[in-house]
Amino acid sequence: MAYIVGVVLAAVLCGFGTIVGLDRERGFYPTQMIVIALLYGLFAAISGSTHVLMMESIGIILFILAAVIGFKTNLWIVAIALVGHGVYDFLHPRLFDNPGAPLWWPAFCGAYDVVAGIYLGVLISRRRVAHLTTSK
């Protein structure tokens, strides 16, 4: 069920972003990536474990860097990072013991991330969003 909800919510949010024009702005998907990256930190804070927060910070920093670099240079980096975070979600329970994370979270978030990354890739491929920065 968590997979289905993740897929549906990603499709709805991405489609909504396209319909109302939010995704015409370069920051729409990088902002999603940053929020997504921070959620395991939230779960670590909920668990009350500084050790878990420090371990989760490694992934958080890497995914935020990908979002910022992709925003500044090429949105393909963000699309790949979103799909990569989905893979990270699927592996997360084997890599970390974060007791603050709901058991269903990796399936939900992984499905969401993969769909959002693919959706962004389709937008870029169809030139519906400027994936490269423009010189001013």
Secondary structure, 3 states (H helix, E strand, C coil): CHHHHHHHHHHHHHHHHHHHCHHHCCCHHHHHHHHHHHHHHHHHHHHCCHHHHHHHHHHHHHHHHHHHHHHHCEHHHHHHHHHHHHHHHHHHHHHCCCCCCCCCHHHHHHHHHHHHHHHHHHHHHCCCCCCECCCC
